[in-house]
């Protein structure tokens, strides 16, 4: 959410508007200042996911408030759920290896947070002073869940190497009440049905600088007509599709494609709190409706912003002084989970084809004539998530290292032994589509090779042998053992590969009848509202995420029902209005009361799938639902 000024101004705006789909403030939430920050001596920093040094990664710091010592397992379960929803969302799924996650555990004296659910609820003694109603402000709104910013910063500062420039603080309240706040400090109630969907939305604001695509400001009140000039927002415009193509502006490179969040990327009216006069790329997306993914335009921006928090070059042969041609030269890169980085070597501007995509080049094999040369290694992220050449060539996705090579320089012998220096975590199963990595030491006078094997069978991996793309191997379902070793040494690594996605199941309310036809999914017939409950079961630890979509529209994260995470999702002909938003309209989605409420009777296809903690996405399964129109009364 964009900033709305001072804390008081923000609270007043939200109290008046209540417009945000995730019910969040338009900037960081702050509770009334305390006399002093609570002591942090009792806090424990727990590394949930460590992918590298904190000062070289984007750090997600998760704080808990209102969890007593006995309720710490509940906090850990809430963190696990929030993270697995985040990792099921692109581009976090592909770039989770760029992110460290830290949980700061500090037990509360009391269970729960202030003014939950009402202003007359008792105040609780908690370390972060979190509270609904904008910190118990009668002029605010219930769902505005704030945190003491000083206390939150003090706890986050306990994580060495993190600072405001390289971290995002998320504070979870021990509550099942719907609420949160967003911006510099994101808050959410840990146990509410929708709370885990708030985190990626808020990071979209704070990290991606994405704008809300809501077509209203105050809930239940249409936003009116946009009257400003061409928005600075990358995902809002006044231009027509032809004008975008002619001017090569905004999302012209993606026009006409099926949107990741449903429908076709084009020009959909409404956004930036206006109902008319401004257009967005997709029918719905993460920044418009909780539960949908980022569309391609938002995803491209998020890839750039996540990558800008790190350096694609993790290390390299020292280049402060000239090096000789009697040695190997190396560069270590980061390792996205969703793909491999490209490395191109050039000598005096000419590409060294013999080096391929390898991270090491042996200068001795080049047979250089006496003299000086310039050697460059360029590391690029070839992700298909990015189409803008300016983003591709930016420092976020392209980095170069240059060495001066002088054939008169003699490289001293070193005693560096071959061995592994860094690798994908071996303590948890890796998914069947994961890119696994193993980095090595770098002796000056030899190239250290890595050999990979699946279930004892060698795997060919030409070019870059530091990464292995498991997706290219098309592994059969079931567990597998992946190993990496350095020939001629005892150095080896082993991973368990989980090639079996979590199992999905559905449960529907009682239909009028069930129809089985050969070659078609089972069909359920209803003459009114019905419910659907999705469950997922996995053989490994971690919270599996269930997703569904209707008639080929965008995939939505299944969360139960907005008022109860354990209740099934409810489909009706026109949708159900909850707090001035609409949920569960069968057929064409309806988000706000003024969206088209025309019932879509007839037969609809509902698909469902799972995403497990290893990143495996199950094949979609489906069933049919036929909704009968009301019978006409005959006089």
C-alpha positions in Angstrom: 0.0 0.0 0.0 1.3 3.5 -0.7 2.0 5.7 2.2 -0.7 8.0 3.4 1.4 10.2 5.7 1.5 10.2 9.5 0.2 7.4 11.6 -2.7 9.5 12.7 -3.5 10.4 9.1 -3.3 6.8 8.0 -5.6 5.6 10.7 -8.1 8.3 9.9 -8.0 7.4 6.2 -8.6 3.8 6.8 -11.4 4.5 9.4 -13.1 6.5 6.7 -12.4 4.3 3.8 -11.8 0.7 4.9 -11.2 0.1 1.2 -8.3 -2.3 1.0 -9.1 -5.8 0.1 -6.6 -7.1 2.7 -8.0 -4.6 5.1 -4.6 -2.9 5.5 -3.5 0.6 6.1 -1.8 2.7 3.4 1.6 2.6 5.1 3.3 1.2 8.2 1.0 0.5 11.2 2.1 2.0 14.5 0.5 1.6 17.9 0.6 4.4 20.5 4.2 5.0 21.6 5.3 3.3 24.8 7.6 4.8 27.3 10.4 2.5 26.3 11.0 -0.5 24.1 10.5 -3.7 26.0 13.7 -5.7 26.9 14.7 -8.2 24.3 17.0 -10.4 26.4 14.4 -13.1 26.4 14.0 -13.2 22.7 15.4 -16.1 20.6 16.4 -15.6 16.9 15.5 -18.8 15.0 16.9 -19.2 11.5 14.0 -20.7 9.6 15.7 -20.6 6.2 19.3 -19.6 5.6 20.5 -19.3 2.0 23.5 -17.1 2.6 25.0 -14.3 4.8 22.3 -11.9 6.0 24.1 -8.9 4.5 24.0 -10.5 1.1 20.4 -11.7 1.1 16.9 -10.3 1.3 15.8 -11.1 4.8 12.2 -11.8 6.0 12.0 -11.3 9.7 8.9 -12.8 11.3 7.9 -11.6 14.7 5.2 -13.1 16.9 3.0 -11.3 19.5 0.6 -12.6 22.0 1.9 -16.1 21.9 2.7 -17.4 25.4 5.6 -19.9 26.0 3.0 -22.7 25.8 1.7 -21.3 22.5 5.1 -21.1 20.8 4.2 -24.2 18.7 1.2 -22.3 17.4 3.5 -19.4 16.3 5.8 -21.8 14.5 2.8 -23.5 12.8 1.5 -20.0 11.7 5.0 -19.1 10.4 5.1 -22.4 8.4 1.7 -21.8 6.8 2.5 -18.2 5.9 5.8 -19.2 4.3 4.5 -22.1 2.4 1.8 -19.9 0.9 4.6 -17.4 0.0 6.8 -20.1 -1.6 3.8 -21.3 -3.6 3.6 -17.8 -5.3 5.8 -16.7 -8.1 8.3 -15.2 -8.2 9.0 -16.2 -4.6 8.8 -19.8 -5.6 11.7 -19.5 -8.1 13.7 -17.0 -6.0 13.3 -18.3 -2.5 17.0 -19.1 -2.5 17.6 -15.4 -2.5 15.7 -15.0 0.8 16.7 -15.7 4.4 13.9 -16.2 6.9 14.3 -15.5 10.6 11.7 -16.0 13.3 12.1 -14.0 16.5 10.4 -15.8 19.4 9.6 -13.8 22.5 6.9 -15.3 24.7 4.1 -13.0 25.9 2.9 -12.8 29.4 -0.7 -12.8 28.1 -2.3 -14.7 25.3 -3.7 -12.7 22.4 -3.5 -9.0 21.5 -5.3 -5.8 22.5 -8.9 -5.0 21.7 -9.6 -8.4 20.0 -12.2 -8.6 18.8 -13.8 -5.4 20.3 -12.8 -2.2 22.0 -14.2 -3.6 25.3 -11.9 -6.7 25.1 -9.2 -6.7 27.8 -5.7 -5.3 27.1 -3.0 -7.8 27.0 0.6 -7.6 28.2 2.6 -8.4 25.0 6.1 -7.5 23.8 5.0 -5.8 20.6 1.9 -4.1 21.9 -0.2 -5.3 18.9 -3.8 -4.4 18.8 -6.9 -4.2 16.6 -8.8 -1.0 16.0 -5.6 0.8 15.1 -4.2 0.1 18.6 -7.5 0.4 20.4 -8.5 3.7 18.8 -12.3 4.1 18.8 -12.1 6.3 15.7 -10.3 3.5 13.7 -11.6 0.2 12.4 -11.5 -3.2 13.9 -9.3 -4.9 11.2 -6.5 -2.3 11.5 -4.0 -4.4 13.4 -1.0 -2.3 14.5 2.3 -2.9 16.1 4.7 -0.9 18.2 7.3 0.1 15.5 10.0 0.7 18.1 9.6 -2.7 19.7 9.4 -4.4 16.2 12.6 -2.7 15.1 14.4 -3.6 18.3 13.5 -7.3 17.9 14.4 -7.3 14.2 17.8 -5.7 15.0 18.6 -8.9 16.9 19.2 -10.6 13.6 22.8 -9.8 12.7 23.4 -8.4 9.3 19.9 -7.1 8.7 18.8 -3.5 8.4 15.9 -1.7 6.9 17.5 -1.8 3.5 17.6 -5.6 3.3 14.7 -6.8 5.3 10.9 -7.0 5.6 9.4 -7.2 9.0 6.2 -9.3 9.3 4.5 -9.3 12.7 1.9 -12.1 13.4 -0.7 -11.6 16.1 -2.0 -14.6 18.0 -5.5 -14.2 16.8 -8.1 -15.7 14.5 -9.7 -12.3 13.9 -9.4 -10.9 10.4 -7.0 -8.0 10.2 -3.6 -6.6 9.3 -1.6 -3.6 8.2 0.9 -3.0 5.5 3.9 -1.0 4.4 7.2 -0.7 6.1 5.9 -3.0 8.9 3.4 -5.7 7.7 1.1 -7.2 10.2 -1.4 -10.0 10.1 -3.4 -12.2 12.4 -1.6 -15.5 12.5 -4.6 -17.8 12.5 -7.2 -16.1 10.3 -8.3 -17.7 7.0 -7.0 -14.9 4.8 -3.9 -13.8 6.9 -1.3 -15.9 5.0 -2.4 -14.2 1.7 -1.6 -10.7 3.1 2.2 -11.3 3.2 2.9 -11.6 -0.5 0.5 -8.7 -1.2 2.3 -6.5 1.3 5.7 -7.4 0.0 4.4 -6.4 -3.4 3.8 -3.0 -2.0 6.9 -2.5 0.2 9.5 -4.3 -2.1 7.9 -4.1 -5.5 6.4 -0.6 -5.1 3.2 -2.0 -6.7 0.0 -0.1 -6.4 -3.4 -1.4 -5.4 -5.7 -2.3 -8.3 -8.9 -1.8 -6.3 -11.6 0.1 -8.0 -12.8 1.6 -4.8 -11.3 3.4 -1.8 -14.0 3.0 0.8 -15.4 -0.5 0.9 -18.9 -0.6 -0.5 -18.5 2.7 -2.4 -17.5 2.8 -6.1 -14.3 4.8 -6.6 -15.6 7.2 -9.3 -13.7 8.3 -12.4 -9.9 8.7 -12.5 -9.0 12.3 -13.4 -5.2 12.4 -13.3 -2.5 12.1 -16.0 -0.8 8.9 -17.1 0.0 7.0 -13.9 3.6 6.4 -12.9 2.5 2.9 -11.9 3.9 0.3 -14.2 0.6 -1.7 -14.1 -1.9 1.1 -14.6 -2.4 3.2 -17.8 -4.7 5.5 -19.8 -3.3 4.2 -23.1 -5.2 1.9 -25.4 -3.7 -1.4 -26.4 -2.8 0.1 -29.9 -1.2 3.1 -28.2 0.8 0.8 -25.9 2.1 -1.2 -28.9 2.9 1.9 -30.9 4.7 3.7 -28.1 6.2 0.4 -26.8 4.9 1.5 -23.4 3.7 -0.2 -20.2 2.9 -3.9 -20.6 2.9 -3.9 -24.5 5.2 -6.9 -24.5 2.6 -9.1 -22.7 -0.6 -8.0 -24.5 -2.8 -10.8 -25.7 -1.3 -13.5 -23.5 -3.2 -15.6 -21.0 -2.8 -14.0 -17.7 -1.2 -16.0 -14.9 -4.0 -14.6 -12.7 -6.9 -15.3 -15.0 -8.3 -14.0 -18.3 -6.2 -12.4 -21.0 -3.6 -9.6 -20.5 -5.1 -6.5 -22.0 -6.9 -3.5 -20.7 -9.3 -4.0 -17.8 -11.0 -0.9 -16.4 -10.6 0.1 -12.8 -7.6 0.5 -10.4 -5.8 3.0 -8.2 -9.1 3.3 -6.2 -11.0 4.5 -9.3 -13.8 2.5 -11.0 -13.6 4.3 -14.4 -11.0 6.1 -16.5 -7.9 4.0 -15.7 -6.9 0.5 -16.8 -4.9 -2.5 -15.4 -3.4 -5.5 -17.2 -5.5 -8.4 -15.9 -9.0 -9.1 -14.7 -7.7 -9.8 -11.3 -4.3 -10.3 -9.6 -2.5 -10.3 -6.3 -2.8 -6.5 -6.1 -6.6 -6.6 -6.7 -7.9 -9.8 -5.1 -6.2 -11.8 -2.3 -5.6 -15.4 -3.3 -4.7 -14.8 -6.9 -1.1 -14.8 -8.1 0.9 -11.8 -9.5 0.2 -11.4 -13.2 3.1 -11.3 -15.6 3.6 -7.5 -15.3 3.7 -7.5 -11.6 5.8 -10.7 -11.6 8.4 -9.1 -13.8 8.7 -6.1 -11.5 9.0 -8.4 -8.4 11.8 -10.4 -10.1 13.7 -7.2 -10.6 13.2 -6.0 -7.0 14.0 -9.3 -5.4 17.2 -9.7 -7.5 18.2 -6.1 -6.8 18.5 -7.0 -3.1 21.4 -9.4 -3.9 24.4 -9.7 -6.2 24.3 -12.4 -8.8 28.1 -12.7 -8.4 28.7 -14.4 -5.1 32.5 -14.5 -5.4 35.3 -14.5 -8.0 39.0 -14.8 -8.5 40.6 -11.6 -7.0 40.9 -8.9 -9.7 42.7 -6.1 -7.9 45.9 -6.8 -9.7 46.8 -8.5 -13.0 46.7 -12.3 -13.1 48.8 -14.7 -15.2 47.6 -17.0 -17.9 49.0 -20.0 -16.0 45.9 -20.6 -13.9 42.2 -21.1 -13.8 39.8 -18.2 -13.2 36.4 -18.6 -11.5 33.2 -16.9 -10.6 30.6 -18.2 -8.2 27.0 -17.2 -8.8 23.7 -17.3 -6.9 21.4 -20.2 -7.6 17.7 -19.5 -8.2 15.5 -22.5 -7.4 13.6 -22.0 -10.6 16.4 -21.9 -13.2 20.1 -21.6 -13.8 22.1 -18.4 -14.4 24.1 -17.9 -17.6 27.8 -17.1 -17.6 29.5 -15.9 -20.7 33.3 -15.5 -20.8 35.0 -13.0 -23.2 38.6 -12.3 -23.9 39.2 -8.8 -25.4 35.5 -8.8 -26.2 35.5 -12.1 -28.1 33.4 -14.8 -26.6 35.2 -17.9 -25.4 33.0 -20.7 -26.8 35.1 -23.4 -25.2 34.1 -22.2 -21.7 30.4 -22.6 -22.4 28.3 -21.9 -19.4 31.0 -23.1 -16.9 31.9 -21.1 -13.8 35.6 -21.7 -14.3 37.9 -21.1 -17.3 41.4 -22.5 -17.6 43.6 -19.9 -19.2 46.3 -22.4 -19.9 44.2 -24.0 -22.6 43.9 -20.8 -24.5 47.5 -20.7 -25.7 47.8 -17.0 -25.3 50.7 -15.1 -27.0 52.8 -12.9 -24.7 51.0 -9.7 -23.8 48.1 -8.3 -21.9 44.4 -9.1 -22.3 41.1 -8.3 -20.7 39.0 -11.2 -19.5 35.3 -10.7 -18.5 32.7 -13.0 -17.1 29.1 -11.8 -17.5 26.4 -13.4 -15.3 22.9 -13.0 -16.5 19.5 -14.3 -15.3 17.7 -15.7 -18.4 14.4 -16.0 -16.6 11.3 -16.0 -19.0 9.6 -13.9 -16.3 11.4 -10.8 -17.7 11.0 -9.4 -21.2 12.0 -5.8 -20.8 15.6 -5.5 -22.0 16.2 -2.6 -19.6 15.4 -4.9 -16.7 17.4 -7.7 -18.1 20.5 -5.6 -18.5 20.1 -3.9 -15.1 22.4 -4.7 -12.3 19.6 -6.8 -10.8 19.8 -9.4 -13.6 23.2 -8.8 -15.1 26.6 -8.5 -13.4 30.1 -8.6 -14.8 33.6 -9.2 -13.5 36.8 -8.2 -15.4 40.4 -9.2 -14.9 43.6 -7.9 -16.5 45.6 -10.9 -17.8 49.3 -10.4 -18.1 51.2 -13.4 -19.5 54.4 -12.3 -17.7 52.8 -12.8 -14.3 53.5 -16.1 -12.6 50.8 -17.5 -10.3 52.2 -18.9 -7.0 51.3 -22.5 -6.1 48.5 -22.8 -3.6 47.4 -25.4 -1.1 43.7 -25.1 -1.7 42.2 -28.6 -1.6 39.1 -29.6 -3.7 36.0 -29.6 -1.6 32.4 -28.3 -1.3 31.9 -24.7 0.0 28.1 -24.2 -0.3 25.1 -26.2 -1.5 21.3 -26.6 -1.5 20.2 -27.6 2.0 20.5 -31.3 2.5 18.4 -31.4 5.6 15.0 -31.2 3.8 13.7 -32.9 0.7 14.0 -31.0 -2.6 11.3 -30.9 -5.2 11.3 -32.7 -8.5 11.4 -29.4 -10.4 14.1 -27.8 -8.2 17.5 -26.6 -9.4 20.0 -28.0 -6.9 23.5 -26.5 -6.5 26.9 -27.4 -5.1 29.7 -24.9 -5.1 33.4 -25.9 -4.6 36.7 -24.5 -3.6 38.9 -23.0 -6.3 42.6 -24.2 -6.5 44.5 -21.9 -8.8 46.0 -24.6 -11.0 43.1 -27.0 -11.5 39.4 -27.0 -12.2 37.3 -28.8 -9.6 34.6 -30.9 -11.3 31.3 -32.0 -9.8 29.6 -35.2 -10.8 25.9 -35.8 -10.1 24.0 -39.1 -9.8 20.3 -40.1 -9.2 19.8 -43.3 -7.4 23.4 -44.2 -8.1 23.1 -43.6 -11.8 25.4 -40.8 -13.3 23.6 -37.8 -14.7 25.0 -35.9 -17.7 25.2 -32.2 -16.9 27.4 -30.4 -19.5 28.5 -26.8 -19.2 27.6 -25.6 -15.7 28.2 -28.6 -13.4 27.5 -26.5 -10.2 23.7 -26.6 -10.9 21.5 -29.6 -11.7 18.0 -29.0 -13.0 15.9 -31.9 -11.7 13.0 -30.8 -13.8 14.8 -31.7 -16.9 15.3 -35.3 -15.7 11.5 -36.0 -15.6 11.8 -38.2 -12.5 9.2 -40.8 -11.8 7.0 -40.3 -8.8 8.4 -41.4 -5.5 11.6 -40.7 -3.4 15.0 -40.6 -5.0 18.5 -40.1 -3.8 20.6 -37.3 -5.4 24.3 -37.2 -4.9 27.1 -34.8 -5.9 30.8 -35.7 -5.6 34.1 -34.4 -6.5 36.1 -37.0 -8.4 39.4 -38.1 -6.8 38.2 -37.0 -3.3 36.0 -38.2 -0.6 33.9 -35.0 -0.8 30.2 -35.9 -1.4 26.7 -34.5 -0.7 23.3 -36.3 -0.7 19.7 -35.1 -0.9 16.4 -36.8 -0.8 14.3 -35.8 -3.8 10.6 -35.7 -3.2 9.0 -36.4 -6.6 5.5 -37.0 -5.3 3.3 -34.0 -4.8 0.9 -33.7 -1.9 -2.3 -35.5 -2.5 -5.4 -33.4 -3.0 -9.0 -34.2 -2.0 -12.3 -32.4 -2.1 -15.6 -32.7 -0.2 -18.8 -31.1 -1.5 -22.2 -30.6 0.2 -24.9 -33.0 -0.7 -26.0 -32.5 -4.4 -29.4 -33.1 -5.9 -27.8 -35.9 -7.9 -24.4 -37.1 -9.1 -23.8 -38.0 -12.8 -21.1 -40.3 -14.0 -20.4 -40.3 -17.8 -17.6 -42.3 -19.5 -14.6 -40.0 -20.4 -15.9 -37.1 -18.4 -15.2 -35.9 -14.8 -17.9 -36.7 -12.3 -20.7 -34.1 -12.3 -22.6 -32.8 -9.3 -26.0 -31.1 -9.8 -27.3 -28.4 -7.4 -30.3 -26.1 -7.4 -28.8 -23.5 -5.0 -25.7 -22.7 -3.0 -23.1 -25.5 -2.3 -19.9 -25.8 -0.4 -16.4 -27.2 -1.3 -13.7 -28.2 1.1 -10.2 -28.9 -0.2 -7.6 -30.8 1.8 -4.0 -31.8 1.1 -2.0 -34.5 2.6 1.8 -34.9 2.2 4.3 -37.5 3.3 6.8 -34.8 4.4 6.7 -32.0 6.9 5.4 -28.5 6.0 2.0 -27.0 5.2 0.8 -28.0 1.7 -1.1 -25.4 -0.1 -4.4 -26.2 -2.0 -5.4 -24.2 -5.0 -8.5 -24.1 -7.2 -9.9 -22.4 -10.3 -13.3 -22.2 -12.0 -13.8 -22.5 -15.8 -10.1 -22.1 -16.5 -9.8 -18.7 -14.7 -6.8 -17.9 -12.5 -5.7 -20.3 -9.7 -6.7 -19.2 -6.2 -5.2 -20.2 -3.0 -7.8 -22.1 -1.0 -8.2 -20.6 2.5 -11.5 -22.0 3.7 -14.0 -19.2 4.2 -13.2 -15.6 5.1 -14.9 -15.8 8.5 -13.5 -19.3 9.3 -10.4 -21.0 8.1 -11.9 -24.4 8.9 -15.2 -23.8 7.1 -15.6 -24.9 3.4 -15.7 -22.4 0.5 -19.3 -21.5 -0.4 -20.4 -21.0 -4.0 -23.7 -19.2 -4.7 -25.2 -17.9 -8.0 -24.5 -14.2 -7.0 -21.8 -14.5 -4.4 -21.8 -13.8 -0.7 -21.2 -10.3 0.6 -18.9 -10.1 3.6 -17.7 -6.7 4.9 -18.6 -5.1 1.5 -16.6 -7.6 -0.5 -18.1 -10.5 -2.5 -16.9 -14.1 -2.3 -17.8 -17.4 -4.0 -19.8 -16.3 -7.1 -19.9 -19.3 -9.3 -18.8 -18.6 -12.9 -17.7 -15.1 -13.7 -15.9 -13.7 -10.6 -17.5 -10.9 -8.6 -15.3 -9.0 -6.1 -17.3 -5.9 -5.1 -21.1 -5.4 -4.9 -21.3 -3.4 -8.1 -19.7 -6.1 -10.2 -22.0 -8.0 -12.5 -24.2 -10.2 -10.3 -25.9 -12.1 -13.2 -26.0 -15.7 -12.1 -24.0 -18.1 -14.3 -26.3 -21.1 -14.3 -25.3 -24.3 -16.2 -22.3 -26.5 -16.0 -18.9 -25.3 -14.7 -15.5 -27.0 -14.4 -13.7 -26.7 -11.0 -10.1 -27.8 -11.0 -7.9 -28.3 -7.9 -4.3 -29.0 -7.1 -1.6 -28.8 -4.4 1.7 -27.2 -3.9 3.8 -28.9 -1.2 6.7 -27.5 0.9 9.3 -28.9 -1.6 7.7 -26.9 -4.4 6.0 -29.8 -6.2 2.8 -28.8 -8.0 0.4 -31.7 -8.4 -1.4 -32.3 -11.7 -4.7 -30.6 -11.8 -7.8 -32.7 -11.2 -11.3 -31.6 -11.9 -15.0 -32.2 -11.4 -18.1 -30.6 -12.9 -20.8 -28.7 -11.2 -24.2 -27.9 -12.8 -26.2 -25.1 -11.2 -29.9 -25.3 -12.1 -31.8 -22.0 -12.4 -34.8 -21.5 -10.1 -38.0 -23.1 -11.3 -40.5 -20.7 -12.8 -43.8 -20.5 -10.9 -46.8 -21.4 -13.1 -50.1 -19.8 -12.2 
